[in-house]
Amino acid sequence: MKLPNANWVQWAETLSRFHLKGLAGWFLEAGEPLTLVGAQLLYIGQPFIGNEQVNTLASFLENPEETRAFAAFLRKE
């Protein structure tokens, strides 16, 4: 399993705070074919949102191995 990075820990804490950790893990696994589309939509919307985290999230969603590893990280945490 891939080692968690700082973004993963921050995202997991945020998801836990809003009680969405399980839902996010499920969505990352079940919606894996759509993550690339989601990443592209984030890239398109980035000028309107204007946040560096959007690019980080989009590049994360583009990598299927990383999304699977993060979903596993959410399950084990």
Secondary structure, 3 states (H helix, E strand, C coil): CCCCCHHHHHHHHHHHHCCCHHHHHHHHHHCHHHHHHHHHHHHHHHHHHCCHHHHHHHHHHHCHHHHHHHHHHHHHC
